[in-house]
């Protein structure tokens, strides 16, 4: 699905991604890592938002920077979310649908799928949870081969979190997923493969069932030494 070879991205003197080589197959894939570690940079290179400084990356066998057509086959949601303030959520989803050669019936399908009851309001009036719902919903427009979402479980309540996880589980096997999330516990039962990106490098990758213990050790804070004087 996604293949990177010696992928590097620099912003001036800052090396955001440092010569990463990885192949991400079909299935439910989860990218983890600390803030500023390079996860979102990799994500935006894979979706064609950024152009590599060196190396290369392909999405469904195509160059995402040059091949706009490939984006019809992929659904994407970025974080932080951002929408034009003077349009409604429905107008936004209709725009996404038209860009994929679809009509309002596809918006109605996704509206029902997510239970969106606020689409006729302007996005400027949305709460952070409503904005996140709209962002995740847009990634499902067009029944894409690959759904890519940055932080789907952030800024939502527990009910919405459960709704998203249930939907991901239902769609698994019908489409592939690439998810970035700091909140991974609810996703554990459905994740196939894990990738940890830190300090611009691919620190860990492999089958989820074999790596959860290692992942939890990586993200566990060192115990405080209570014997030290404060």
C-alpha positions in Angstrom: 0.0 0.0 0.0 2.7 2.5 1.0 6.4 2.0 0.3 9.2 4.3 1.3 12.9 4.1 0.4 15.5 6.2 2.2 12.8 8.8 2.7 14.1 12.1 4.1 12.4 15.4 4.8 14.2 18.5 6.0 12.7 21.9 6.9 15.8 24.1 6.7 18.3 22.7 9.1 15.7 20.5 10.9 15.6 16.9 9.8 12.0 15.8 10.4 12.4 12.4 8.7 15.8 10.7 8.4 16.2 8.1 5.7 13.3 5.9 6.5 12.8 2.6 4.6 9.5 0.8 5.2 6.7 -1.1 3.4 3.2 -0.8 4.8 0.9 -3.6 3.5 -2.9 -4.0 3.4 -4.6 -4.3 6.8 -5.0 -2.1 9.9 -1.7 -0.3 10.4 -0.9 2.0 13.4 1.8 4.6 13.6 3.0 5.6 17.1 5.6 8.0 18.4 6.2 11.1 20.5 5.1 14.6 19.4 7.5 16.0 16.9 9.0 12.6 16.2 8.1 12.6 12.5 4.8 10.7 12.4 2.7 13.5 10.8 5.6 14.3 8.4 5.6 10.8 7.1 1.8 10.9 6.9 1.9 14.1 4.8 4.6 12.7 2.5 2.5 9.6 2.0 -0.6 11.8 1.0 1.3 14.1 -1.2 1.1 17.2 1.0 4.9 17.4 1.3 7.5 16.5 -1.3 10.5 14.4 -0.1 13.8 16.2 0.3 15.4 12.9 -0.9 14.4 9.3 -1.2 11.0 8.3 -2.5 7.6 7.2 -1.4 4.8 5.5 -3.3 1.1 5.3 -2.4 -0.8 2.4 -4.0 2.2 2.1 -6.4 2.0 5.8 -7.5 3.8 9.0 -6.6 1.4 10.9 -4.3 3.2 14.2 -5.0 2.7 14.0 -8.8 -0.3 11.8 -9.3 -3.5 13.6 -8.2 -5.7 10.8 -9.5 -4.4 8.5 -6.8 -6.2 10.6 -4.2 -9.6 9.4 -5.5 -8.7 6.0 -4.2 -7.7 7.2 -0.7 -9.6 8.8 2.1 -7.7 11.2 4.3 -8.2 13.1 7.6 -5.5 15.4 9.0 -4.9 16.7 12.5 -5.4 19.4 13.6 -8.6 19.6 11.6 -9.4 22.7 9.6 -12.4 23.7 7.4 -13.5 26.8 5.7 -15.6 28.7 8.4 -18.4 30.0 6.2 -19.6 26.7 4.7 -21.7 23.9 6.3 -20.4 20.4 7.0 -22.7 19.2 4.2 -21.2 21.6 1.7 -17.8 20.4 2.7 -18.6 16.7 2.2 -20.3 17.5 -1.1 -17.1 19.1 -2.2 -15.1 16.0 -1.3 -17.6 13.8 -3.0 -17.5 15.9 -6.2 -13.7 15.7 -6.2 -14.1 11.9 -6.4 -16.8 12.0 -9.1 -19.7 11.3 -6.7 -22.9 13.1 -5.9 -25.0 14.0 -2.8 -26.1 10.4 -2.3 -22.6 9.5 -1.1 -22.8 12.3 1.4 -26.1 10.9 2.6 -24.6 7.5 3.0 -21.7 8.8 5.1 -24.0 11.0 7.1 -26.1 8.0 8.1 -23.0 5.9 8.7 -21.7 8.4 11.3 -25.0 9.7 12.6 -24.1 13.2 11.7 -27.0 15.5 12.8 -25.2 18.8 12.5 -24.2 18.9 8.8 -26.4 21.9 7.9 -24.7 24.2 10.5 -21.7 26.3 9.6 -18.4 24.6 10.6 -17.5 27.8 12.5 -20.1 26.8 15.0 -18.8 23.3 15.5 -17.3 22.1 18.8 -13.9 20.3 18.6 -15.7 16.9 18.8 -18.0 17.9 15.9 -15.0 19.0 13.8 -13.3 15.7 14.4 -16.4 13.7 13.4 -16.6 15.7 10.2 -12.9 15.1 9.5 -13.1 11.3 10.1 -16.3 11.1 8.0 -14.7 12.8 5.0 -12.1 10.0 4.9 -14.9 7.5 4.2 -16.3 9.3 1.2 -16.1 7.2 -1.9 -15.5 3.8 -0.2 -11.7 4.3 -0.5 -9.2 1.4 -0.8 -7.1 3.0 1.9 -8.3 5.2 4.8 -5.6 7.4 6.4 -6.5 9.3 9.6 -4.3 11.4 11.9 -5.4 11.2 15.5 -9.0 9.9 15.1 -9.6 9.4 18.8 -8.4 12.9 19.9 -10.9 15.5 21.0 -13.9 13.2 21.1 -15.9 11.9 24.0 -16.0 8.2 25.0 -19.2 7.5 23.1 -17.7 8.8 19.8 -14.5 7.0 20.5 -16.4 3.8 20.8 -18.4 4.6 17.6 -15.2 5.1 15.6 -13.6 1.9 16.9 -16.7 -0.1 16.2 -16.8 1.3 12.6 -13.1 0.6 12.1 -13.7 -3.0 13.2 -16.7 -3.3 10.8 -14.7 -1.9 7.8 -11.6 -3.9 8.5 -11.2 -6.4 5.7 -13.2 -4.2 3.3 -10.6 -1.5 3.2 -7.1 -0.9 4.7 -6.3 1.7 7.3 -3.2 3.8 8.3 -3.9 5.4 11.6 -1.8 7.8 13.8 -3.0 7.8 17.4 -1.6 8.6 20.8 -4.7 6.8 22.2 -4.1 3.2 21.2 -5.7 1.0 23.9 -9.1 1.0 22.2 -7.5 0.0 18.9 -5.5 -2.9 20.2 -8.0 -5.6 19.2 -8.0 -4.5 15.5 -4.4 -3.5 14.8 -2.4 -5.8 12.5 0.9 -3.9 12.4 2.7 -1.2 14.4 5.3 1.3 13.4 7.0 3.6 15.9 8.6 6.8 14.5 10.8 8.8 16.9 13.4 11.5 16.3 12.8 11.2 12.5 13.7 7.5 12.5 11.7 4.2 12.3 12.4 2.8 15.7 10.2 -0.2 15.7 7.9 -2.2 13.3 6.2 -5.5 13.1 3.1 -7.6 13.9 1.1 -6.0 16.7 0.6 -9.2 18.6 4.3 -9.5 19.0 5.1 -5.9 19.8 2.5 -4.6 22.3 4.7 -5.3 25.4 7.7 -3.6 23.7 5.5 -0.6 22.8 4.2 -0.2 26.3 7.7 -0.2 27.6 8.7 2.5 25.2 5.9 4.8 26.3 6.1 4.1 30.0 7.4 7.0 32.1 10.3 6.1 34.4 9.2 5.6 38.0 9.9 8.6 40.1 12.6 8.0 42.8 10.7 9.0 45.9 13.9 8.6 48.0 15.3 11.8 46.5 14.8 15.0 48.3 12.7 17.5 46.5 
